[in-house]
Amino acid sequence: MIRRLLTAFLIFGTCGMAMAQKSTPANLAQVKGGTFVPLYGSNGKAVSVQGFRMDKYPVTNAEYAAFVTKNPKWKKHAVKKLFADANYLRHWTSDSNVGKNADKLSNSPVVNVSWFAAKAYCECQGKRLPSINEWEYAALASETKANASKDAKFYQRSLDWYSQPNPKYLPPVQQSFRNYYGIYGMIGLVWEWTSDFNSNMLIGESRANSSLDRQLFCGAGATGASDVQNYVAFMRYAFRSSLKANYTVGNLGFRCVQDVKNQAIAKK
Amino acid sequence: MKMSTLSKVVQLTAIGIYSLGLLASCSSQATTADNKASTEEALAKELPVIQAELTDAPKVPAPITRKHAAKVVVKLEVSEVVKKMADGVDYTFWTFGGSVPGKFIRIRQNDEVEFHLMNHPDSKNPHNIDLHAVTGPGGGAASTFTAPGHETIFNFKALNPGLYVYHCATAPVGMHIANGMYGLILVEPEEGLPKVDKEYYIMQGDFYTKGAFGAPGLQPFDMEKALDENPSYVVFNGSVGSLTGDKALTAKVGETVRLFVGNGGPNLISSFHVIGEIFDNVYTEGGTKVHSNVQTTLVPAGGSAITEFKADVPGNYVLVDHSIFRAFNKGALGMIKVEGGENKRLYSGQIDDRIYQPEGSTVQEMPQSATPKAMVASNKNMRIELGKTLYAQNCQACHQAEGQGMKGAFPPLAKSDFLNSDLNRAIGVVAHGLEGQIKVNGEVYNSTMPKLKLTDEEIANVITYVVNNWGNKGGEVTLDQVKKAKATYKH
């Protein structure tokens, strides 16, 4: 990873061009395109998602440290307040790496990063942040099924995670659950940034005029147990809409995706 | 009423801005367009600033003695914590201030409140607050949507006096409330509340866990049970036993007691009752109207009541949700211990307890009823296990859960010299009953123990259970021993 960055840096000098390099798909998983009904933003209609490649793991502290080393403006103390709030990389004791908890955290997801930072990181990899729909689509998968939306047990896993406090040290990314696509930790590890996180703005008052409430009550009235699934996605949408692009949160990380088209170009 | 006031305020503010023009640069606190607006504005700037005293249940901040409005700064921190729900049962509570219910906030009518909501960086979820004492969109929820590691601030003026619930209103609202995100804010009327001797804060809530009541371990939230409104726990102040034993509320005979009672829900309505007391006054639903001489008062989910009574007679008074299975099977129990001198004219205590045996009353059995065979213990541990249930069914009502008995009425079994010195006699007492004076651990008891309709096997089990608990001498009582003791020990 570092070598790749280094190469990109040497050759092109800027991150934006890194896309053209040959990338190893070993740490990416293919998500086949399809349709699904998102909780918000489509008025209950199915939307189609183009196929894409997604990072198998959320970005780790070690990977982010490498990025920061190459791009000093994203160092803990150098970052502009406009792009990241005061808690940026709060869990790092050093300016450019994890510091004293490195043994525990190197391989854990990086958190306390802003949307701007996450976006810059992905661009440096020749990738981009996933959209909400892409992220939600990939997160529908259980270990064995691409779409586990009818599987109550699968959703209970999320519910359990959401109601537990953050662990002192986040576990390494490999220790999380691997889904149908071979992607790890979509559920049960960290919240994740999406490119359009604020496009489904729920207002803070989550009961009144948002369409949200109606959906919840309709669903709740209709089917009892299977409604649990709405609740789970509901929490992710609520979390996203509490954010601003310069916010950093102790349990919010990210991963990147790549368009299949770009992938094809890169392969040429 | 609030709605119409609100729209009026909005209209007037709009007119004010239009006609004066200059006001456009004023803060949004301008409430009316006439001259009063500017005077109020001026006054608002001069209000003394006070940091609110916040308390955890069952404590209540001191009554407000000042005779003027103030700017009150309230700082409330949201945190997600693992705490005890019942013995051996943990739950991840989402809290306003570290415990359930949230901190008690006490302000005065017409105070202006600067409200800070901090969401701890370790929180997993965004949170906000809807204070029912607020007149404004979402009761503040719209202004306080706070990501983990952030703080939001808004101002409001406490227009209406009363006891109000506050709670989190972040999606999914039901789950946030079900995890304990509620508390009470008291807006004292300008003239204050009448003086009382004791004030306490009690808040009921229902909880939905994967496991049934008492199932041990860290229990996750159960969405299905919540939708079915079928709670595993209904408790006062966030856990089973939060107001019993050492944590019972206290008062002295002659004191007046005021309970600030809230109900966070999310689902159930409480039929709040204190066994053995009559509320002299109830501020129904936490409002201004006072009802007198009330036995049980309804506390709606997301509502409150203020109840007052004078402690006249010493003893233990049990607080319940009188939807009574919740009290005895789901945890909605609390206690007030009233200490002081007795007044036999108000309450005599038991004067006499006589054996009542109507003629010809034998236990009737239905013709073909086959009693299921009782389990037979094959070893000591099994005896203890089976004995435990028998104890709960037959003995506990008098001798109490920990064998401690009740001084003056029911002798203790825990560390009892009477029991431990002669187990055969104990077998006899269980088998044949006992009447008359005995001395246990230095105390004289003169009452009646009825003959219990237990089999020899059951007697062996229950006594084995008793002697192996509460500091008693241990050992096993066998079937043979019971048979012999029954025959030899008759009184």
HADDOCK unambig.tbl for C-alpha pairs under 7 A between the chains (distance, minus, plus):
assign (segid A and resid 160 and name CA) (segid B and resid 220 and name CA) 5.89 0.50 0.50
assign (segid A and resid 162 and name CA) (segid B and resid 124 and name CA) 6.82 0.50 0.50
assign (segid A and resid 163 and name CA) (segid B and resid 92 and name CA) 6.45 0.50 0.50
assign (segid A and resid 164 and name CA) (segid B and resid 92 and name CA) 6.14 0.50 0.50
assign (segid A and resid 165 and name CA) (segid B and resid 80 and name CA) 6.02 0.50 0.50
assign (segid A and resid 165 and name CA) (segid B and resid 81 and name CA) 6.68 0.50 0.50
assign (segid A and resid 165 and name CA) (segid B and resid 123 and name CA) 6.50 0.50 0.50
assign (segid A and resid 165 and name CA) (segid B and resid 124 and name CA) 6.27 0.50 0.50
assign (segid A and resid 166 and name CA) (segid B and resid 122 and name CA) 6.08 0.50 0.50
assign (segid A and resid 166 and name CA) (segid B and resid 123 and name CA) 6.95 0.50 0.50
assign (segid A and resid 166 and name CA) (segid B and resid 124 and name CA) 6.44 0.50 0.50
assign (segid A and resid 203 and name CA) (segid B and resid 142 and name CA) 6.65 0.50 0.50
assign (segid A and resid 204 and name CA) (segid B and resid 141 and name CA) 6.02 0.50 0.50
assign (segid A and resid 204 and name CA) (segid B and resid 142 and name CA) 4.65 0.50 0.50
assign (segid A and resid 204 and name CA) (segid B and resid 143 and name CA) 6.92 0.50 0.50
assign (segid A and resid 204 and name CA) (segid B and resid 144 and name CA) 6.92 0.50 0.50
assign (segid A and resid 204 and name CA) (segid B and resid 145 and name CA) 4.69 0.50 0.50
assign (segid A and resid 204 and name CA) (segid B and resid 170 and name CA) 6.56 0.50 0.50
assign (segid A and resid 205 and name CA) (segid B and resid 138 and name CA) 5.77 0.50 0.50
assign (segid A and resid 205 and name CA) (segid B and resid 141 and name CA) 5.01 0.50 0.50
assign (segid A and resid 205 and name CA) (segid B and resid 142 and name CA) 4.50 0.50 0.50
assign (segid A and resid 205 and name CA) (segid B and resid 169 and name CA) 6.29 0.50 0.50
assign (segid A and resid 205 and name CA) (segid B and resid 170 and name CA) 6.59 0.50 0.50
assign (segid A and resid 206 and name CA) (segid B and resid 169 and name CA) 6.14 0.50 0.50
assign (segid A and resid 206 and name CA) (segid B and resid 170 and name CA) 5.42 0.50 0.50
assign (segid A and resid 206 and name CA) (segid B and resid 171 and name CA) 5.35 0.50 0.50
assign (segid A and resid 224 and name CA) (segid B and resid 224 and name CA) 6.76 0.50 0.50
assign (segid A and resid 225 and name CA) (segid B and resid 224 and name CA) 5.83 0.50 0.50
assign (segid A and resid 228 and name CA) (segid B and resid 223 and name CA) 6.57 0.50 0.50
assign (segid A and resid 231 and name CA) (segid B and resid 172 and name CA) 6.71 0.50 0.50
assign (segid A and resid 234 and name CA) (segid B and resid 171 and name CA) 6.92 0.50 0.50
assign (segid A and resid 234 and name CA) (segid B and resid 172 and name CA) 6.64 0.50 0.50
assign (segid A and resid 235 and name CA) (segid B and resid 171 and name CA) 6.47 0.50 0.50
assign (segid A and resid 235 and name CA) (segid B and resid 172 and name CA) 6.37 0.50 0.50
assign (segid A and resid 238 and name CA) (segid B and resid 171 and name CA) 5.85 0.50 0.50
assign (segid A and resid 239 and name CA) (segid B and resid 125 and name CA) 6.38 0.50 0.50
assign (segid A and resid 239 and name CA) (segid B and resid 126 and name CA) 5.84 0.50 0.50
assign (segid A and resid 242 and name CA) (segid B and resid 126 and name CA) 6.32 0.50 0.50
assign (segid A and resid 242 and name CA) (segid B and resid 145 and name CA) 6.33 0.50 0.50
assign (segid A and resid 242 and name CA) (segid B and resid 146 and name CA) 6.30 0.50 0.50
assign (segid A and resid 242 and name CA) (segid B and resid 147 and name CA) 5.40 0.50 0.50
assign (segid A and resid 243 and name CA) (segid B and resid 147 and name CA) 6.29 0.50 0.50
assign (segid A and resid 249 and name CA) (segid B and resid 121 and name CA) 6.79 0.50 0.50
assign (segid A and resid 249 and name CA) (segid B and resid 148 and name CA) 5.96 0.50 0.50
assign (segid A and resid 249 and name CA) (segid B and resid 149 and name CA) 6.26 0.50 0.50
assign (segid A and resid 250 and name CA) (segid B and resid 121 and name CA) 5.94 0.50 0.50
assign (segid A and resid 250 and name CA) (segid B and resid 122 and name CA) 6.20 0.50 0.50
assign (segid A and resid 251 and name CA) (segid B and resid 124 and name CA) 6.63 0.50 0.50
